[in-house]
Amino acid sequence: MSNKKWIYLFKEVEQAEAYVGGSWDGVRSLLGGKGANLADMTRIGIPVPPGFTATTEACNAYLAVGQKFPEGMWDQEVAAMAAIEELTGKKFGDAQNPLLVSCRSGAKFSMPGMMDTVLNIGLNDKVAEGMVKLTNDDRFVYDAYRRLVQMFGSVVLNIPDEAFEHPMDDYKAKKGYKLDTSMTAEDWKVLTEKFKAVIKEHMGFDFPQNPYDQLKLATEAVFKSWNGKRAIDYRNAAGIAHDLGTAVNIQTMVFGNMDNSGTGVAFTRNPSTGENKVWGEYLMNAQGEDVVAGIRNAEDVAKMVNELPQAYKDFMDVCAKLEDHYKEMQDVEFTIEKGKLWMLQTRDGKRTAKAAVTIAVELAKEGRISKETAVKRVKPEQVDTLLHPQFIADAKKAAVESGNFLVSGVNASPGAAVGRAYFDADTAEAKAKEEGQDVIMVRPFTKPDDVHGMLAAKGILTTEGGATSHAAVVARQFGIPCVVGASEARIDLESRTLRAGNVVIKEGDWISVDGTSGEAFVGKIDSVAPSLEEQTDLLELLTWADELCTVPGTRQFPEGWPTRGLQVWANADYPEDARRARSYGAKGIGLCRTEHMFFEPERLPFVQEMILADTVEERQTAIDKLLPFQRSDFDGLFEAMTGLPVIIRLIDPPLHEFMPDEQALLEEVIENRIKGVKDVAKEELLANIESMHESNPMMGLRGVRLSIVMPEIVEMQVRAIFEAAADVKLRGFEPHPEVMIPLTGTIKELDWIQPRLERIATAVMEEKGVTFAYKFGTMIEIPRAGLTADQIAGVAEFFSFGTNDLTQFTFGYSRDDAERNFLVTYIEQGILPKNPFQTIDREGVGQLMKLTVEKGRATRPELECGICGEHGGDPNSIEWCHLIGLNYVSCSPFRVPIARLAAAHAVLNHKK
């Protein structure tokens, strides 16, 4: 027999710690989060029903050997049952003094509703009869028995839920019952027999009467459920590894479905707002699954003080003790049996993004956690969620006044969502993924089998359930706007409609869901992004994040600039963008694309005149017309970013992008020819555009190459930059212009163009009678530039990685073609781990970046290096930028708060 320990009693937590070397994370890996916390609560004196845990190692061993218990495990489980019998004074399978247990899953990371549970194991015909005599409460006994048969059939034997639900619904309808509480003892006894018949009909054998057969099969069912579709879908969405396995927790049953009894689920702080107040729900005369499933509408836990005052006091004391112990908001499950409180679970509570920030900040202010811990507890994607759109107040008011209010319910997960209504998870997923529709999933209540549809939806609306129901928990975790318990509405799944009053929503109709207020509306409502300035807790947390990024003496910055480990700058082409970026905490502009300004309607004719010029003189005349526009653009940027660096990229795209569409123009010319009309101007324009044709324009005449062929363009741009900076300086502001030359491939290109531009900069400052600090640098987009970075750094004063083009050139991919034709397949088949245009490819592109920084700083130790591609807002890419020593990342203004937190995480995660 194997000596390996597969089973640990809750009271044996010290043995588990010793086995994993004293690491609590190791204990969680071994016993699962639920098992570890049950053992921990037992250790600190919280009232926990006795039990034991079958380890995740046992699960993995079971699955690895063809779904067989590893050697010695079942014997240890039987011995553990004997230990529980001794602790409780009851006996498993004994009709005179019966011990009943529950069987629950518990992986290392919380997966609410994703795994399977069986309650009341140990009940059989004889035990039920004995319990009736013991309790004198046959209704309670047969309610418990029918639950076991129903759960065992659906969870262990995989019989469809409907096979049990339909007989129960038919029976209640026949009796005229609306609620389960109307069912009598005889009713439950009849249903128990009906459920047994369902098992016989589907399986060909009877419900097992041997309690140990029940226990063995239930344990196996939990192990098997680790590889069930809903568990795999959830792990994929949450980024949880598939090789962790789940533990199995066997625990003495305590009963809330008796007199003076109840059950509930609660959070030690509000999981939607973060308010420091216990928040949850409970039901009298119920078992835990009733609350979680949302089958009955529960009461606010605060009302429990009126029905069970002593138990309520004990519960509040336990909540305070748990939060103090774990230094974190807890999600707890409890049962009160005949007035006595029992805790069935505690875990770190899932929460909205708003609550995550508020709780982290308040715990730090309370002195329970450090600022570092507070910053690490909020994820960058939660900040993203926190900036989700909200409905415009006037638009929402107009919807109400026009009679488009649909229904109200519980505000389970905040945010605004607009989409087409679909009534099952498969359709919702298909419409979203295959047709690209915005989808609202509408259900009576959700079950774990619905998760794939929920994750594909923009929003969720249910007519049943409460704030701790499955729909609410999943929606909050993934930032999906959600309204639950909209009980005034009725869903007919056969006709695929939702009816609220006189309003009928058919499948495919547009609806709007406000998860913040708990309301739903007919049709579309306009939304707006929330104001960052109003979110004081988030602003405080981001200030702490910035402080934690400060690493004095580790970077070389221009005199007067703050020394930081990794700064967050923004991509901004206009003063309005720059002001927003600065208000969001950006410490500079990492990319201003001058070509965007050329597309303005009043400027485009001059740009086209410049391109079509036959002589240098004609081109210069057109360029002179553009100069005031460019100067005005840069003036506003420098004023908005006074005291901070502004990197302006000189013209980059090929010139044909500024011309009319060639195909449309050709069709117009041909149409004129057919009509016998000869439009000389358009004929000449078409000929000019055709003459610009390149086989691969993105690798053709653009960037520095265009600057060398037509230097007049960038000479005008540099003059505009420095005239604007000088004017701003004379008005009392502090401009810090940095001029970026794009698409450099060889040092000779910079040798040719950069001195010409520097002479213009010097001349302008002399003309204006002012001086200010400035730099000339280049974008690193071509692999050859990175490989010769030591040479290029001899001229360039800064490097900025244009990672979109650098990724294209390194992989040899055309981004648009790759994403359209094969990238999805590559990721699904595991050929690529992630889309390299969204997350930096560390093994290829990332190594080239690292080499570039090392070679560049070998020549110029103070070389400023940053990134201005879309990767600058991706947390994984930001971490890589920190690891290779970049000075800044630059991203969209709206992603600046996310990047600030991600930068702090990168520093903290790799703190020496």
N, C-alpha and C positions, 0 to 999 in steps of 0.2 A: 504494500500500500504506500502511496506517495505521502511524504511528510510535509508537503507544501500546504500552507494554510490558505484556504479559499474563503473561509467564513470568519467574520469578526462580529462578536456581540457589540452592541452600542457601548457597553461599559469597558470594552477592550481597546479604546482609542489609543492608549499609550503603547500597546503592542504594535498597532498599525504604524504609529509614528516611528517606533524603533525600526520596523521593517524597512521603511523608506528613508531612513537616515535622519529623522527629525524634521523633515521638511513638511510644512503644512500643505504646500502645493502638491507634494508627493502623496499626502494622505487623500487629498481631493481627487488625485488621479487614480488612486487605488480604490477608494470607497465611493467615489462619485460625490458631487456637491451635496446632494441630499443626505447620503449616508454619513459623510464627514460631519455635517452640521448637526445631525441627530445625535451622533456620538459626542460632539463638542457640547451641545446643550445638556446632555446627560452629565457630562463632566462638571459643568458649572452650576448644577443643581436646578435646572429648569425641569418642570414636570413633563417627562416624555414617556409614552407607553413603551415598555421593554421590547427589544427587538434585536435583529442582527442584519448584517450586510454580506451578500455574496459579491465578491470583488469584480472589478472590471477585468482583471486578469482571468478570472473564471469565465467571463463572457467571451473574451477573445479566444481562450482555449476551447470553449464549447463550439464556437463558430469555425475554428480552424480544423477541428477533427470531425467535420461532418455532422454537427449538431448533436454531440454527445457530451454529457458531463465529464469533465476531467477526472482522472482517478482520485478517489477519496472525497470528492466534493459532496456527493449526496450523503455519505455517512456523516460528514461534518455538519450538514444542514439538519439532519435528524437529531444529532447531538445538541445542536443549537436550540432546536425546538424543546428538547428536554430541559435545557437551561432556562428558557422562558417559562416553561411550566413551573419550575421551581421558584422563579422570581414572582410569578403571579398567583401561585397556589391553585392554578387551573390546569386542566388536562385536555390536550388536543384530541378531539374525537369522542370525548366522554360526554354522554348525554346528561349525567348528573351534575357535572361542574365544568362546562365546556369552555375551551380556549378557542377564540376565533382570531384570525390574523388577516392583515392586508398584504398584498404583494405589489410593490411600486418600483418603477424604474428610477434611476438617478445617475445621469452622466456627470462627467467632471464639470461641464458647462451647462448651465440651465437651458433646458429645451422645453418650455412650458407647453403641455398638451401634445408633445410630439411622441411620447412613449406610452405604453399601455399599463393600466392599473386594474387590479382585481381586488374587490373588498369581500369581507365576510367568509374567507376561506375556512373550512372546518365544519360548516353547516351541512347537514344531510337530513334525511327524514327523521331519524331517531333523535339527533341532536336538537332539531327544531321542536320536536315534542317535549323533550326535556327542558328546553329553554322556556317554553310556555309555562310549564309547571313552576320553574324557578322565578320567572319575572311576573307571572300572572298578567302578561301583556302579549296576547297572541297577535295583535296587529303589528306591533314592533317586530316580533320574530319573523312573521311571514313577509313583511316588507323587506327585512334584511335577506331572507332566503331567496325571494324573487330577484333581488339585486344580484346576488351571487350567480344564480343560474343565467341571468341575462348577460352579465359581464363575462362570465366564463364562456358562454356561447359566442359572443361577438369578439372578445379579445383572444381567448385561447384557441377556440375552434374556428375562428374566422368566418362565422356566419354573419351575413349582412345585418346591419342594425335594423333595417326595415322589417326583417322577419320577426323581431320582437316588438317594434314600435306599432306596427299595424294591429296586431291582436290587442294590444293595450289601448290604443286609440278607439278601436271598435267597441271594446268592452266598456270604456268610460262613456262613449256616446250612447250605448245601449242603456246604461244606468243613469244617464243624464248628468254625469259628473264633469265639471270643468277643471278642477284641481285635483292633484294626487292626494291632498289632505282629506278629500271626501271619501277616499277608499277605506272600506272597513277591513277587519281582520279576514273575514270570509272572502272578500274581494281579492285580497293579496294571496290568499291560499289558492283560489281558483286560478289566478294568473301564474302562480308558481308552477302549477301543473301544466298550464298552457305552454309556458316557456320550456318545460321539460320535454313536452311533445314536439316543440320546434327543433330541439337538439336531436331527438330521435329521428324526426323526419329528414333532417339535413345530413346527419352523420351516420345514421344506421345503428347507433348504440345509445345507451341511456346515459344521462348525466351521472358522473362518477360519484358514488356514495362514500368511497374511501377518502378521508381527508388528506392523507399523504399523497394519493394520486392527484388530488386537486392541487396541492402545494407544488408537486413536481412539475406538473403540466403548466401551471401558472409561472413558475420560475423560468421554464423554457420559453414560454411565450414572450416574456420581457426580453430575454436574451435575443430571440429571433427578431423582435421589433426594432432592434438597433439597425438592421438592414432593411427595414420597411421603407416604402417609397416616401411616405410623409416625413420620416426621420431624415432620409437622405436629402430630400428637397430642402428641409429646414437647415441642415448643416451646410449645404451648398450656399444658401442665402446668407447664413450667419458667419461663414468662413470658419466652421468648426471641422477639425480633422476627422476623417472617417475611421481611423484606426484606434481611437481611444476606448471604444467599448462602453457599455453601460453596466453599472452595478445594479443589484436587485436588493431592495429593502423589504424584509419581512418584519412586520410590526404588530404587536398586540392591538386588536380592534377595541376602540372605544366608540360609544354610540351616541350620536346626537339626535337620533330619531326615536327618543323616549320622552317621557314626561320630564319637565324641568331640565330639558336638554336642548342643545343646538349646535350649530357648526358655522364656521365662517372663514373668510380670507381677508387679510388686511395688510396694509403697508404702514410702517412706522412714521412715514411722512407722505404727503400727498404726491402720488406718482405723476400727476398731470401738471401741477403748479410748483411742487417742491415745498409747499407750506409745511412748517414744523407742527404737524397735527396728525395724529393717528387717523387713518382713512381706510375704510373698507366696508364690507357687507357681511351680514349673517342671516341665518334662517333658523327659526325654532323648529324642533321636530324634523330634522333633516340630516342627511349625510353629506360629506364634503363635495361629492360629485355634483350634487344638486346646485350648489352655489357656482362652481366653476363652469358647468355646462350652461348655466343661465336658463334652465328649464323653468324655475320659479323665480319671480321677481323678489330679490332679497331686500332687507332693511339696512339702513345706515347703522354701522356698528356702534355709533354713539347712543343709539336708542336702547342698546342692550342693558344700559345701566338701570332701566326701568323694569326689565323682566328678570335679569340675573345680576343683581347689584354686586354681590361678593365676587362672582366670577368675572364681572367687568373690571372691578378694582384689581384683581389678580392679573388679569390680562394686560391692563395698562402698565402695571409694574414690570411684567415680563417684557413687554415691548421696549420699555426704557432700558432694562438690563441688557437686552440683546443688542440694541443700537450702541450702547456704551461699550459692549464687548467687541463688536465687529467694527466699530467706528464707521458705520455705513448704514444707509437706509435699508431696512429689511422687509421682505415679503414673507408673511407668515400664514400658516394654516393652523386652525385650532378646532378642537371639539370640546364641548362641555357636556359631560355625562352626569346626569342627576346632580347638577350644581357644581361639579368639580372640573377645573380647567385642565386640559391636556394639550400640549403643543405637538403638532404632527410634522411641522416643517419650518425651517427658516432658510432664507437665501437672500443674497443681494437683490433688491427689487428692480425689476425693469421699470423704466421711467421715460417720460418724454424728454426731448432735448432741453426744453425750458426747465423742467424739474432737475435734470442732471446738472445744469449750471448752477441753479439756485441752491441745491443741496450741497454741492461741492464748496461753493463760496461760504455758505452758512456754517458748515462743519469746520472749515478752516478758521472762520471768525470765532467760533465757539472754542477753538483750541484743541479740537479732537483730532484734526489732521493738519499736516503742514501745507503750505502753499504749493509745494512741489506735488504732493499727493493730489491736491485739488485739481491742479492743471492736468495731471495724468489721467484723472478719472473722467474727464470730458473728452470725447473723441472728436476729431475734426469733422467727421460726417454728421455728428450731432449739431455742431455749429451750423453746418449746411442746412440741416433740417430746421433749425431755429430761425433761419432766414427764409423759410418757406413762404409762399404767397398767402395773403389773407384777402377775403372779399372786400372790395371797395364799399365803404359804409353806405354811400348814396345809392350805389347799384343794388346793394342788398335791400335797402329800404324801398327802392322802387319795385323790386321783385315782390315784396310783401304787399305793397299798395296795389299792385296790379293783379293780386290774387294768385301769385305763383308760389306762395308758401305751401309746402307739401306736408311735413310732419316734423315733430321734435322728439328728441330722445336724450340719451346720456352722452355728454361730450367726452368720448373715450380717448381720442387722440387728435391733437390740434392741427389746424391747417385747412386750406381751402382746396377743394378738388372738384373738377368739372369733367363729366364723361357720360358715356352711354350706359344705360342700365342693363346688366346681364345677371341672370338668376342662378347660375351654377358656376363652379370653379373652372371646369373644363372649357366652357364657352368663353368665360372671361379671359382665361389665359390665351385661348386660340385667337380671339378678336384682338387682343393686345399685341401678341407676338407675331401673328401671321398677317394681320391686316393693319397693324400700327394704330389701332384705335385707342383713344383715351377711354378707359373703362371704369365704371363704378360697379363693384360687386354687391348685389343685393340678395340677402338671404334671411330666412327667419332667424337662424343663429348659425354660427360657423362651428365646424368641427376640425380636428387636425387634418382630415382628408382634404380640406378646402384650402390649405396653405398656398399651394401653387397658384391658385386663382387670386388669393389675397395679395401675394407678392407682385403679381402682374397688374393689379388694379391701381388706379390713381386715388381711389377712395373706397370706403366700405360703409354700407348701411344695413343694419339688422333690425328686425322688429322685436326681438326678444333678447334677454341677457342684460347684464349690468356692467359696471365699470371694471369688474375683475373677471369678466367672461373671457373665453378663448379669443374672440374677435378683438376685444379691447387690448389684451396683453400683446398679441402679435402685432397689431397696428401700431401700438406705442413703440415697440422695439424697433420697427422698421420705418418709423416716421410717416406712416400712411394716415391721412385724415380719416377719422372714423366716428360714426354715430351709431350707438347700439340702443336696444330697448325702446325703439320707436313704436310703442305698443298700440297707438291709434291706427296704425296701418295694418293691412292684411295682405299677405302674399299668397297667390294661387300659383303653385309651381306647375300645375298642369296647363293652365292657360298662359303662363309666363307673364303675369301681371302683378302689379302692386296697386292696391286701392287704399286711398286715404280720404275719407269723406266721399265727395262726389268726383274726386280726381282719380283717374286711372293712368298708371304708367305702364306702357307696354315695353317689351324687350327691345332694346335699341334706342329708346327715347333718351333725350338729354336730361340729366339732372345735375344739381350742384349740391355738394355736401360740405357743411361747415363743421368740422370736427372741434373747433374752438368753442362754439356756442351750442353745439348739439342740435343743429337744425339742417333740414334738407329742403330743396326748392326744385320746382319744375323749371327746366331750361337751363341756359347758361348765365352765369353771373361773372362780371369782370372782377379780376383780383389784382392785388398789388403786393410787392415785396414789403415786409415790415421794416420799420426804421430801427437801425442799429443803435442810434443815439438814445432811444427810449429803453434799451435793454441794459440797465445799469449793472446787473450781476455779471452779464457777459463782458461788458466793458472792463469791469474790475478784474475778472479772470484773465482777460487778454493782457491787461497791464501786468499782472503777475507773470504771464507767459513771456512777455517782453523782458521783464527783469531777469527771469531765469535764463534767457538767451544771452545775457550780457556776460561776456568772458573777456575782461580787460587784458589787453596786451597780446591777444592771439591773432589779431588781424591788422593789416596796414590800411588805414583810411586817410583821405585828405584831411589836412589840418582843420580842426573844428568839428569834424563829424564824430558822432558817437561810435565808440568801439564796441562791436557786437559779434557774437558768434555767427549768427546768420540773420540777415535782415530780410524783411519782406517789402518789396517794391511792387509797383503796379504797371500794367500796360495801359497807356492812356493817350489818346490822339487829340483830345480837345480839353479846354480848361474845365468844363463841367465834369468830365471824367476824372481829371486830376484832383479837383476839389473833393469829389466823392471818395477817391482813393485815399486822400490824406485824412479825411474824416474817419475812414475805416482803419487807419493806423499805418498806412504805407509810409515808408521812410525814403521814398524816391520814386522816380519814374524810370523803369527799366527798359521801356520800349515805347517810343512815339513814332508811329508809321506815317511819314510825310505824304506817301502816295494817297492815303485816305483823304487827305485834304484836297487833292487834285480832282477828286470826283464830284466836288460841290458844283451845282449847276452853273453858278456864275463864273466858275473858273475853268470848267472843262473845255469850253471853246478855245481858250488861250493855250491850254495844254495840247489840244489837237493841232492848233496853229503852230506851236513849237515843234511838234513831231513831224508835220508835213512841210516844214520850211525847206526850201531848196538851197539856201545859202546860210552861212554862219551869221550874217548880218540879220537875215529874216528871223532866224531862230532866236537871236539875242533880243530882238524887238519884242517877240512874244514872251520871252523869259522876263524881260523888264516889267511886263504887265502883271506877271505872277508874283514878283518880289513883294509888293505891299501886302498881298494876301498872306503869304507865308510868314512875313514879319509879324503881322497881327496875330496869327495863330500861335506863334512861339511866345509872343509877349504875354498872352494870357496864361500859358503854361508856366512860364517862369515866375509870374506873380503868384499864381496859386501854390507853387511849390517852393516859395522863397526859403532859402537856407538849406534846401535839399537838392540832391543831384537829379538832373533830367537828361536821359539818354535819348537823343534824336537820331533815328536811322535815316540815312540818305536814301534817295529813291532806289527801290529794289526790284519791282516787277518789270517784266518785259513791256515795251511801249504799246504793243497791240492791245493790251488790256484797257487802255484809255480810249480806244477807237470804237466806233459803232460795230455792232455784231456783223461779222462778215457774211454769214449765211443770210441774215435778214436783208442786208443791203444788196446782196447778189439777187435775191428773189425780187426785190423792188426794181432793180435795173433791168432784169429780164422781162418783168411785167411791162415796164415802160417801152422796151424794145418791141414787144409784141404789139403794143398799141401804136407803134410808130413814133414814139416820143423819145428824143435823145436828150437826156439830162447830162450835159457835159460835166458839171460839178460832181455829180454822184458817180459818173463813170470814172473820173480821175481819182475820186476818193477810194473807190473799189480797187482800182489798180494799185494805189499806194498801200492799201491794207494787204492786198495779195503779195506785194513785194516784201512785206514784213514777215511773211509766213516762215515759221521755223518748224522742223520736224518734232523737236522737243523743246518748246519755249522755256520750260522751267530750268533747263540746263543750257540755255542759249544766251542771248544778249540781254543781260540783266545785272543788277548789283554793281559791283566795282567795274565790271566789263563795260557796262553802259556809261559809267562815269569816265572811263578812259576814252571811249569813242566819242562821247558828247560831254566833255567836261563842263560846258557852260551851264548845264542843268544843276550840278552839285555845287558849282561855284556860286550860283544864285542862292541855293539853299543855305550854304554856309554863311554867306553875307546876311541873309535874312535872320539866321540864328543869332549871329553876333550883334547885329544892329538891335534886335529885340532885347537881347541880354543887356546891352549897354543902356538902352532906354529904361529898362526896368531898374537897373542899378542906379541910374540917375534919379529915379523916383524914390529911392530909399530901400529897395528890396535887395535880396542877396541871391542872384542867379548862379547856378552851378551847371553850365552846359557841358554835355559830353557828346561828341559827334561820333556816330558809329558808321563805319564803312562796311556794307554787307557783302557777303559771298566771296571773301578773299580766299584765294587758293594758293598764292605764292607771294613771297615777300616782295618780289619785283613790282607787283601791282600796287602795294602800299608805297614803295619807294617812288613810284611815278606820281600817284595822286595826292598822297597826304601832305607833302611839302607845299604844293600849290594851295591847298586848303588852309594850311597853317599861316601862310602869308596873308591870306584874306582876313583871317581872324586878327592877326596883329595889326593890319591896316585899319580895320574897323575900330579897334580899341583906340588907336592913335587919333583917328578922325573924331571920335566921340569924347576923347579925353578921359577915359575911364579904364580901369583894369579889374579883372576878376579871374578866379581860377577856372580852368577848363581842361578838357582832355580830348584826345583823339584816340579811338580804338576801333576794334573790328568785331564782326560776328564770326563765330566759328561754326560753320555749317557744312564745310567740305572736309572729308577725312584728311586730305593732304595738309590742310591748314593745321589740324591737330598734330599731325606727325612732324610738322616743321615748326611747332609752336615756339621753340627756342629762338628761331630766326625771326619769326613774326613779332615776338615780344620785344625785339630790339627797336621796333618802330611803334607798334601799338602800345598804348598806355593802359588799355583794359581789354578783356575778352568778354564777350557775351555769347553764350551758347544758344544758337537757334535750333533747338532740338527737333523741331518738326522736319526741317530739311536735312539735318544731320542724320536723323533716323532713316529718312528716305534714301539718302546717298549710301549709308552704311549697309542697309539691308538690300539695296537695289530695288526697293518697292516704290511704286507710285501710290501715294496714300489713298487717293480716291478710288483707284482701281482695286487696290488691295482690300480696302474695307468693303467694297461692293462685291468682290468676287470670291475671296478666299480666306480672309482673316478670321471670320467667324468659324469656318471649318477647321482652320489651324488651331484655334483655341479649344474648340470642342474635342478635337482629336488629340490634344495634348502636345501638338508640335510646337506651339508657343504657349507659355504659361499665361501671358496677358497680352492685350493689345499694346504693342510697343509705341503706338502714337498716343496712348493715354498714360502709360507708366513706363519710365525709362528702362530700357533693356540693359540691366547692370553688367551682364557678361560681355556684351558687345559694345553698344553705344556708350554705356557707362564707363567701361575700361578706356575707351578712347577719350572721354572727358577727363578722366583721372590723369591719363598720360599728358594731355594737353596742359592741365594745370601745373603738373610737376615740371614739365619742360619750360613752360612760360615763366614760372617763378624762379627757375634756375637762372634765367637771364635777367629777369626783373623781379626781385623779391617782393616788392610792394604791389605787384600786379593785381588789379581788381578783377575778380572773376565772378560772373553771375550767369543766370539763365533767364531767357525771355520767351521761350516757347510755351505751349499750352501745359507742358509738364510742370511749370512753375506753380500750379495750383493743386497738384496731385500729392497727397501726403507721403506715399511711398517714394516718389521721385524727390520730394523735398528732403527726406531722410538721406538719400544718396548724395544730394547736393551738400548736405552738412558733412557727410563722411569724407568727401573728397576736398573739403575746405573751401567751398565757394563763399563769397562774401554776401550774396543776396540771391533770392529767387524773385522773379517778377511774374505777376499773374493778373487776371481780370480784377478790376476793383471789387467786384462782388465776392471774389474768393479770397480777398486779403485777410478777413478775420479767420477763415479756415486755415490759410497758410501760416498765419501767426501762431496758431495753436499747434499746427503740425511741426513747425520749426522748433517750438519749445519741447515737444515730445521727442524730436530727433536728438536734441541736446541732452535731455534727461535720460533717454534710453541708452545713450552711449557715454554717459558721464563716467569719467575715470575715478 
